[in-house]
Structures are given as structure tokens and as C-alpha cells.
Amino acid sequence: MAFNKDFLWGGATAANQVEGGFDADGKGLSTSDVMTAGSNKQPRHITWINRETGETGYSELGFGGKRVAPEGAEPAILPGEFYPSHVASDFYHHYKEDIALMAEMGFKTFRMSINWSRIFPNGDDETPNEAGLEFYDHVFDELNAHHIEPLVTLSHYETPLHLAIKYNGWASRDLIDFYVKYATTVFKRYTGKVRYWLTFNEINCMDMMPFVAGGLIDGSAQNRAQGAHNQFVASALAVKAGHEIDSNYRIGQMLAYSQFYPLTADPADQLKALKAMDDNLFYSDVQTGGHYPASRLASYQRQGIKLDDRPEDYDLLAKYPADFLSFSCYTSNVLTTHEDEAEAGGNLMQGVKNPYLTTSDWGWANDPDVLRMALNTLYDRYRKPLWIVENGLGALDKVEADGKIHDDYRIDYLQQNIKSMRDAVTLDGIDLMGYTSWGCIDLVSAGTGEMRKRYGYIYVDQNDEGTGSLKRLRKDFFYWYKKVIASNGEDLSK
Ligand code: BG6
């Protein structure tokens, strides 16, 4: 057997993408609640208002350090706009049915997140919202009743909106205390119901999407560096608090793994790819490795970035690193210094097209080998247990007249990816705890805000305009994955 008998098979979601109920039972607004829907061609927007002048507008997600609302304005919900997180897949009201379907597939684990603004509606409240705490009590009880181990992300691409507006999100050190209070509250409340936790989803996305990953309205390079530092310290303090509350708790990091290939054998291309990998792994060097790498400190110095830090921050980082390293992994990127080739291949920002790989409906390269590379790279670098918490194919699905969904393309993708992961375990000796592929139930895409970019094995009848019966249907993949789990990853045949 490639995988040990306790291997954690399952699927993954995030509160803001699946729950809906955005203002139910005392929940406050989060940063994801002011994001509109987009598409492959049209980016998602953040809507804002200047409360003094009444002026309203849209901004992009803050890529490249741009402000997401002009000075004097703040992100807000505007009448007549559509916000996909508000209803999403309505897991808030369907969780029992959804968990029963997961149990039918034989899930050992379910990755989900707690929406911080359900627990502390503003983020800096004195006391938590009991109704929010109760909702997750019910979800965990339901999971436990089906012998499904929850894997809980504390912050998955949503920060209470009030913290973004009042403090510029994670750019402020105040958020460390608010987050630790939130983490401590849920660690205490759910003792005995949850064992596995992740502190921040894709912490390394702070650089690329500071509003999404850290609630930064002004995402300048200085603020992004400070935002990452504050999250590192908060994560270390959460590990410390979690272990004190329950010594069984295992609290992990979550990294968006990126594999960069050089386009040519030109050493300049090689160096560019290597530096891009290092830039990304900086986040796990600190959170899992416990130390800032010299290259990042040198880069801060070059850019004139000065961290608002304390000597004890660095002791905390070294003393309370993550217990394990989890990551998302979907695709790979190609980089080059040869601009002529880059132009021929496509967009320089996202890298150039890989001539050896096909792409998904959304242009992501299909590259199963990257999973094995990721597992080797991360295990060699940190020697800590790993967990693949996201992997999968976002695709257009068609419901046939008889209600069936024949998603062979998804089976092909996962078949190759699970094979790659299996090779890493059997041939390379990687210590792997589990596999929760992304979006086990259809949910809103984080990148585009669409519903039609579907990853699930459970179809949800909901469209891009936020209407549908919300009925759940089993895709062909559902039955295939059930067999994979039952055979502990031995039987990948169709
Ligand atoms: C990861 C995120 O980056 O990728 C998820 O953690 C996200 O929240 C997933 O949904 C897939 O990306 P997308 O843009 O297809 O939803």
C-alpha cells in the first residue's frame, strides 16, 4: 500500500466561497463580501463609497500595490451590484446534506474555514457572536458523527471588513492581537471536535493580492511586507496558544506552491526561475522553517522597506513554527528573460506558455508532475510532514437531460495528479498526511467570482448570476473518487 491506513482523503472549501448567509445570525461583513463577479476576461472588482461625498466606484483587486479605494473612500456593498459570496452554494443552510454526501464518498477529512466575521463581526469586538460559534458547533458535530475529521483554516481570503477600513488590515500590528483572540476563542470552543488547523490560507498571496489575503486597502510594498510579518507573528502566537489549549492540536501552514520552469537553458532564465521559487518559498522559510532568509532581508533593504518589528518577534517565529506544511498546487509557470519569446508565448506577468503542456478552460497548464516536484522540494527543504490541501481542475460542466454529469476530464486530471502524489510517497519517501482536493462541492471561484468554473464532485445548481435551485447532484467523478478512497489510492481506474 502506498498510503498508510490513516491517510486523510477528502476535499476542501473556504467559507466565503461556499457558505453564503453573508449577514445571517449576526455575521459582520468581510472583505470578500464587497467583491463582485468577474470572468476569464473581466477581473473581479471591489466596490467602494466615499461616505462624505456619496461618490461610488470600482477598483481592481489591488494587484501591483494599487489602493483598492481612493483616499477618503472605503470598500462597501452598493445597491444593484451582485456579490457572489452572499449566497454562494448556501452551505450555511445545506451543510447536513453536503456532509452526508461527503460521507457517502468515504471522506476521512473535510477542509473548511471559519469565517472570522461570523465569530467577531467587526474583528475588534469585545465578545464573540454566540450564533456564529453555534453554527460551527453544528458543522463539526455533523462531521464527527460521520467520522470525518475537520481540517479548519482560520483565515481563508477574508478579513472582517471593519479591520480593513479602520486599520488597513494586516498592515497594522493591532491585527495580531485581534487574530490571536479569535484563534484562542475557537481553539477553546472546539476542543475535542477539531484536531487539525491552518492559520492562513496561501499566506504568500499577500504579495500579489494584499486586499484578498490581508485586507490591505493600501497595499504598498512597505505595507505588504509588514502585513506578511504581522501574519507570521500571529501564526506563531496561534501555534503557541493552540498547543497550550490542547496538546493534540496540530497547526499547519498553508502555502500556494508555485513551480517556475526556465524557458531556455540560458543561465539568466535559470536564475530568474530560481529567484521566483525563492521569493515564494520565503513564506514557508519563515512560517515553517522559523527564520527570515537572508535574500528577503537584503531585498527589503534594497527597497528601503523597514519592518515595524520587535526583537521578541524573531524568538516567537523560531520557537513556534507550523507543525506541518500544507499547500495548494494546480499548475506550473514558465519564465524567461527573452522578451521576444515571451511575447510569442503570451503574457509576461503570468509567465510564458509551456509548449509541452495543454491548458484548462481557464488557461491553467495541466502539469501532473508538478505535484511530485512540490512534495520533493518542500520535504527536502523543511523535513516536516506535508499535506496537499488543494489540487483540482476548474472546468465547465454540463448537466445531461437525465441529471447526470459526465466529467471525464476531471477524472483524467485527478487520476494523473494522484498518481504523481503516489510516486512521491512510494518512490521518494515523502511523509504525506493527506489529500483534500479543491472545491469538493461546487463553489464560487476565488479568482473570477464565477460559479461555472466548477471543481466539485457534487454539482450545485446555481449560476453566475446567483440564481438556481441550489439542488445537489452527483457527478461521475463522485463515484470514481469514492472508489479511490475505498481502495486507499490503489485503484485509480475509471
Ligand atoms: C486557491 C485558493 O488559490 O485556489 C482558493 O486558496 C481558490 O480559494 C483556488 O478557489 C482555485 O482558484 P480559482 O480562482 O479557480 O477559484
Residues whose N, C-alpha, C, O or C-beta is under 5 A from the ligand:
A	BS01	BG6	A14 E202 S328 G394 V444 S445 A446 G447 T448
